[in-house]
Amino acid sequence: MGAAASLQVLHNGEKKKLIRRFRKDRSQLIRHSVQGAFVLLNAWLGVQFYLWVRYFERGGVGWQVSRPSGAEGWLPIAGLMNLKYFLSTGQVPAVHPAAMYLFGAFLLMSMLLKKAFCSWLCPVGTLSEALSSLGRRVLNRFGRRNLRLPKAVDIPLRGLKYVLLGFFVAIIGTMSAEELLGFMNSPYGLMADVKMLNFFREISLTAAIILGLLVLLSVLIQNFWCRYLCPYGALLGLASLLSPVKIRRDIGTCIDCAKCAHACPSHLPVDKLVQIRSAECNACMTCVAACPAQDALQLSLPPRNPGVAEPRWYRRKVGPVAMTCLLAYIFFGIVLYARVTNHWRADLPKHVYQYLVPRVNELSHPGI
């Protein structure tokens, strides 16, 4: 009996009818490929930035490479400060301008495509996901699963990242444009990226213990850092509430198997809602991949005619290929715009780098 004939055997009015997918879901393969490509991009930028720093640490001896502006994507606080300065003055700051443009790109992605940056591009999110996967495989051997905290603990802990976000926003929000410019032009502000590199190169015992504890917690508890502590993710999550793209469930096609809810890394009740509005949704499409019913769950734009049943071909679905293309368009489009307008590179005079880079550990925060 063919697939079409088999489906005819089922009663048309039954909600539990099973409509199997005729094509294998490729969303997670595509998403993991995008994650891997972005990790490689960041690794290349990291190596280039390290070689650039070592050149000046050696007193200008050896092979000189150009400073990779893309490394400023690891300076979200500088990006936020520069964005506020730009909104206050209309001028692009000369120091770490790429940080502002990359920060703006990731913010725009969230406003349009939910918190897709976290699950498709962020290297920390990719690492967190890999650690959770490792923990799941190890724990499965002992007949156990990743720990899932009870709601009484989970909800307050989720609020921590918003508290951390509020702390940074409150400080930066009270700074005037002159104070922001003064901070970024200070020796500490100029060398913020080098300071970050040295934090990991010369990591203290205390910091190493904290990082090791975070790694362990990420192995035991799915996406521990992203779920509870990342202020960047908290900001992008709030921005994602504006996104027209959402996970939407077709009640008529849904078979109530709850596989989507079990698969959701954010533990959202996908099987109980018509659409997911939560700031915790990462648009990872894991729930869509887990759904066995054809088109019962989709990441899509709002229906053209709300309240009116639409044929499946008429729905504005955002598939994994479309998501990849849209993320690439936003990312490379903003980078290209910054380059064309000569606001991408912060090329300070060489003698400034020659003086400050070897002395970076002597620089203290302007507020201290």
N, C-alpha and C positions, 0 to 999 in steps of 0.2 A: 504494500500500500504506500503511495507517494505521500510526501509531506502535506500537500494541499488536501488530499483525501483524508488524511489522518486528522487534520484540523476540522474538517467538516463533521467528523464523528462527534466532536465536542459540542455541547449545547451552546448556542449563540449567546444565551442570557447568563451563562455561568461566569461568575467573576474569577473563578479559579482556573479558567482555561489557560493552558500553557502554550505560549507562542515562542518557540525556540528561535534563536538567532541563526540566520542562514550564512552570516559572514562572521568570522572571528573578530572580536573586538581588538583593535590595535592601539587603543588610547594609551595604555601604560607603556607599551614598547616605544611609542613615539615620545611620550613624556620623559621616559628614562634616557632616551637618546639625546633629547634637548638638554636634560640635566647634565649628562656626561660632556656634551659639547661646551656648556658654560663652565663646568669645572676645569676643563682643559684650557679654556680661554683665561680663566683666573690664574691657573697655574703658570701659564706663559707670561702673564703680566707680572706675577709674583717673582719669577726668575729674573725677568728683565729689570724689575725695580731693585731687586737685591744686587744685581751686577752694577747698576747705576750707583747705588749707595756705596758699594765696596770700592768703586773707582775713586770717590772722594775721600773715603776713609784711608786709602793708601796714598793720599796726597796727590792725586791726579796721575798716578802711575798705572799703566796697564791699558786694557781694552776699554774704551769708553762707549757706552750705549746711551741712547736717548732716554730721557725720563718718560715712562709710560703714564700718560694722564689717566688712563682707564683704571689704574690702581686706586684712584681717588674714590671709586665706588665703595671702598671699604671705610669711607669717612662719612657715615650718615649724619653725624652731628654737625660736621662742617657743611654738609649739603643743606641741612635745615637752617643753619645760621646764614649761609649765603642766600638761600631762598627768601628768608625774611628781609635781608638787606636789599635784595632785588625788588621785592614787592614794596618796600618802603621808599626806595630811591629811584627805581627804574633803571638802575645801572648794574651791569654784571661785574661782580668783584673780580679783581685781578688774581687773587690768591685762591687756589683750588676751585676754579670755575667748573671743571669737569665734575666735581663732587655735586655741585648744584644741578647740573644738567642730568646726571645719572639719577640723582634723588628724584628729580621731577619726572623722569621717564618711568621709574618704578611706581611713583605715586599715580601717574596717569594710567599705567597698566591696571592698577587696582580699581580706579574709578570706572574703567571701561570693562574689565575682564575679571572682576572679583580679585581675590588675593592670589592671582595666578603666579606672581613673582615668587612667592614663598615655595610653591610646589613645583614650579617649572624651571626656575632660574637660580634661586638663592643657593650658593654652595653650602652654607650652614644648614639650610633645610635639607639639602641632599645628603649631607653627612648624618644629620639627625635621623633621616629616614633609613639610611643604611644601617645605622646602629640598632634601630628598632627591629629591622629585618633580621639582623644578626641575633639579637636577643630572642626573637620569635623562634628561629631555627634551633638555637641552643636549648631554650626552655621546652620546646616540643619534644626533645629527646628524653626529657624527664617527665613528660606528660603534663606539662604546665604551659601557661600562656603569659604574655606580657601583663604586668600588673595594671589593674584599672582601679583608680582611686574612687572611693565612694563620693557621691555628689556633695555631701557635707564638707568634704576636703577639696574636691576638684574645683568647685565654683569659686571659693575664696582664693585658691592658688591661681586660677586663671586671671583673677583681678590684679595679680602682682605686676604683670606686664603693663597694664594700664596705669598703675601707680608709678612705675618707672618712666613711662612715657610722659605722664603729667609732670614729673620732676624735671625732665629736660625741657619740656614745652614751657613750664613756668619760668625757668631760668632764662631761656632764650627769649621768651615773650616779653620779659621786662627789660631787655637790653635795647638801647637806642641804636640807630644806624651807626652813629659815631663809635659807640662801644663795640658793636659787632666788627666794624672795620678795624678798630684798634686791636682787638683780639686777634683777628686773622692776620694782621700785618706784624704782630709781635713775633719774636724768634720762635716761641713755642708754637704759635699758629702756623708759621711757615713750615715747620718741621713736624707737623702732626702726623703725617704719613710715615716718616722715618721713626718717630717715637713709637708708633704702633708696631712697626716691623721689629724694633728692638725689644718690645714687650715680649714677643715670642722667641726672639733669638737669645735673650738673656733672662728668661722667665725665672721668677723667684720660686722658692719652695712652696710658699703659701699659694701663689697663683697656680702652680702645677698641681697641687692637691685639689684645689677648687675645680680646675679643668678636668682632672681625673674623676672627681665625684660627679660632675655633669655628664661625662661620658658613661659612667656606670649607670646613672639614673636614666639616661637615654636608651641604654640597652634594656633596662628593666621596664621602663614606662614609655610608651609610644610617644615620640616627638616631645620629650620632656621640655627642652629648651624653648622650642617654638610655641608650645601650648601654654607655658606658665611664665616665662621670663623675658621673651624677646620684645623690647619696646618698639623696635622697627616694625615687627609683624603686627603689633597692636595698632600702630598708626595706619598701616596699609589695610588692616581689617576695618577700621572705621571708615577709611576712604572707599572701601569696597561696598559699603552700604548704598552708595550712589550708583553702583553698576547696574545697567539694565540686563546684563547677562546673569542668569541664575540656573541652578539645578531645578528642573521642573518635572513633576510626576504626573503621568496620565492615569487617573483613577480607574478609567474604564479598562485599560490594558494591564494594569498592575495585578499581580497574582498574590500579593500579600505574603511573600516568602521572607521578607525582612533581611534578605541578604545584603541589600544596600546599606542598611543601618549597621550591620555587623562589620562591613568592610570599611565604613567611613573612618578615617584616621582621627577626625575631630569628634567622634562619638555623637554625631547629630542624628536625630530621629527622622531620617530621610523617608522611611516607610510610612510615617504618620502625617507628613506635610505635603501640600500641593506644590509649594516652591520653597526653596531654602533661602531665607533672607539673612541668616546669621553671619556676623562678622568673623566667625571661626571657619567658615567654608573657604577652602583653598583652591577650589575649582580644579582639583587634581583628577577628577573623573573616575576615581577608584570605585565609587558607588555605581556609576554607569557601567563600568567594566564588569562588575559583579552581578548586575541585573540580568536574569535569564529571559526576560520577556522583551520581545521586539518593541523598541521605541517607548517602553513604559517609563523610562527615565532618560532625560536629555539635559545637556547644558545648552540653553537656548536664550534667544531674545524673547521679549513678551509677545504674545499672540497679537496679530493685527486686529482681530475683532474679539476682545475679551468676552467670555461668556458664550461664544459661538463655537460649536465643534468644527475643527478644521481637519482636513485630510492630512495624513502624515507628511506627504511630500510638500505641503504648504507651510509647514512649521519652520521657523528660522533657527535651525540647529547650528550650534557652533561645535564642530567636530575637532578632533585632535590636530588634524592638518591645518584647519582654519585657525585654531588657537596658536599653533606654531608660527604661522605666517603673520598673524596680527601682532604677536609679541616681538617678532623680528622687525616688523615694519616700525613699531613704536621705538624700539631700542636703537636700531641703526638709523632711523629717520632723525631722531633727536641728536645722536652723535654726529651725524653728517651736518645737521644744521649748526651745531656748535663749532664744527671745524670750518665750515664755509664762512661763518661770521667772525672767525678768529677769536672765539671765546672758549676754546677747548684746552689749550695749553697754557700753563702758568710758567712761562720761561723767565725766571729771575736771572739776573746777571750771574755768570759763572762764579765770580769771586764770592758771592753770597753763599752759594752751596759749599764752596771750598772752605769757608770759615765755619759755617754752622753744622754741616753734617758730621765732621769729626768731633764736635763738641755737643752733640745733641743730648747726651746724658747729663750735661751740666745745666740744661735749660729747665726752668720750673714754670709751672702754670702761672699766668699773669695775676690770677686771683689769690695766689699764695704769697 
